[in-house]
Amino acid sequence: VQLQASGGGLVQPGGSLRLSCVASGFTLDSVAVSWFRQAPEKERTGVICMSPTDGSTFYGRSVEGRFTISRDNAKNTVYLQMNSLKPEDTAVYYCATDLSAQCFSARYSPLNYRAMQYWGEGTLVTVSS
């Protein structure tokens, strides 16, 4: 099982960026993939997750209305579309999964990084003028 995140870069405040997460070793069509981010000297926090079964979506703090998640099962890829970016969105972004079909479990609420078993290497997003 591998996840490969890409698409990070430098963007001005108010700009947009799309991150990609390519999965290998499993098929995405029945697996929930979450995005997390970690700013310097801060804890890793959840950004967004969408269940592939019913499309239910969970958002981290301050991203709802600006960030969306989508998937292309034919490419085994999940995307994170980020709009109206702010300097406080600057962080390393990671995609992760526990190979379940839901964004949560009996033990963990959605977007809890402790639930994730597989992580991609992060991609740095810097929002600055």
C-alpha positions as CSV (number, residue, x, y, z in Angstrom):
1,V,0.0,0.0,0.0
2,Q,1.4,3.3,-1.0
3,L,0.2,6.9,-1.3
4,Q,2.0,9.6,-3.2
5,A,0.9,13.2,-2.7
6,S,2.0,16.0,-5.0
7,G,1.0,19.4,-6.2
8,G,2.3,21.6,-3.5
9,G,4.0,24.9,-4.1
10,L,4.0,28.7,-3.5
11,V,0.7,30.5,-4.0
12,Q,-0.4,34.0,-3.2
13,P,-3.2,34.7,-0.7
14,G,-6.5,34.2,-2.3
15,G,-5.1,31.8,-4.9
16,S,-5.9,28.2,-5.6
17,L,-4.0,25.0,-5.7
18,R,-4.9,21.3,-6.3
19,L,-3.2,18.5,-4.6
20,S,-3.2,14.9,-5.9
21,C,-2.8,11.7,-4.0
22,V,-2.1,8.6,-6.1
23,A,-2.8,5.3,-4.5
24,S,-1.1,2.0,-5.3
25,G,-1.5,-1.5,-3.8
26,F,-5.3,-1.0,-3.4
27,T,-8.2,0.4,-5.3
28,L,-9.7,3.7,-4.2
29,D,-13.3,3.0,-5.1
30,S,-14.2,1.5,-1.7
31,V,-11.6,3.2,0.5
32,A,-11.8,6.6,2.3
33,V,-8.8,8.8,2.0
34,S,-8.2,11.7,4.3
35,W,-6.0,14.8,4.0
36,F,-4.1,16.2,6.9
37,R,-1.7,19.1,7.3
38,Q,1.0,20.0,9.7
39,A,2.3,23.6,10.1
40,P,5.8,24.2,11.5
41,E,5.9,23.4,15.3
42,K,2.2,22.5,15.3
43,E,0.3,19.2,15.6
44,R,-0.9,17.4,12.5
45,T,-4.6,18.2,12.0
46,G,-7.3,16.8,9.7
47,V,-8.3,18.8,6.6
48,I,-11.0,16.8,4.8
49,C,-12.3,13.3,4.2
50,M,-15.0,11.9,2.0
51,S,-16.5,8.5,2.2
52,P,-16.7,6.7,-1.1
53,T,-19.9,4.8,-0.2
54,D,-22.3,7.7,0.5
55,G,-20.2,10.8,-0.3
56,S,-20.4,12.1,3.3
57,T,-17.7,14.7,3.7
58,F,-16.0,15.8,6.9
59,Y,-14.1,19.1,7.2
60,G,-11.4,20.3,9.4
61,R,-11.4,23.7,11.1
62,S,-11.6,26.7,8.8
63,V,-11.6,24.9,5.5
64,E,-15.3,24.2,4.8
65,G,-16.4,26.4,1.9
66,R,-12.9,26.7,0.6
67,F,-11.6,23.2,0.2
68,T,-13.2,20.3,-1.6
69,I,-12.2,16.7,-2.1
70,S,-12.8,14.5,-5.1
71,R,-11.7,11.3,-6.6
72,D,-11.0,9.7,-10.0
73,N,-11.3,6.0,-9.5
74,A,-10.0,5.3,-13.0
75,K,-6.7,7.0,-12.0
76,N,-6.8,5.7,-8.4
77,T,-6.3,9.3,-7.4
78,V,-7.9,11.6,-4.8
79,Y,-7.7,15.4,-5.2
80,L,-7.7,18.2,-2.7
81,Q,-8.9,21.5,-4.3
82,M,-7.9,24.5,-2.2
83,N,-9.4,27.9,-3.0
84,S,-9.2,31.3,-1.3
85,L,-6.0,30.2,0.3
86,K,-4.8,32.1,3.4
87,P,-1.3,32.4,4.9
88,E,-2.5,30.2,7.8
89,D,-3.1,27.3,5.3
90,T,0.7,27.1,4.9
91,A,1.7,23.6,5.9
92,V,2.9,20.2,4.7
93,Y,-0.1,18.3,3.4
94,Y,-0.5,14.6,3.7
95,C,-2.9,12.0,2.4
96,A,-3.6,9.0,4.5
97,T,-5.9,6.0,4.9
98,D,-6.8,3.1,7.2
99,L,-8.3,1.2,4.2
100,S,-11.8,1.4,5.6
101,A,-14.8,2.7,3.6
102,Q,-15.7,5.3,6.3
103,C,-14.0,8.4,7.5
104,F,-14.5,7.3,11.1
105,S,-14.6,4.2,13.2
106,A,-16.0,3.0,16.5
107,R,-12.7,4.1,18.1
108,Y,-11.9,7.3,16.2
109,S,-13.8,10.3,15.1
110,P,-13.3,11.6,11.5
111,L,-10.0,13.3,10.7
112,N,-8.1,11.8,13.7
113,Y,-4.6,11.2,12.5
114,R,-4.1,8.4,15.1
115,A,-6.6,6.3,13.1
116,M,-4.5,6.3,9.9
117,Q,-2.3,3.4,9.0
118,Y,-0.8,4.5,5.7
119,W,0.6,7.8,4.9
120,G,2.0,9.4,1.8
121,E,5.0,11.7,1.8
122,G,3.9,15.2,2.4
123,T,3.8,18.1,-0.1
124,L,4.5,21.6,1.0
125,V,2.0,24.4,0.4
126,T,3.2,27.9,1.1
127,V,0.7,30.8,1.0
128,S,2.6,34.0,0.9
129,S,2.8,37.3,-1.1
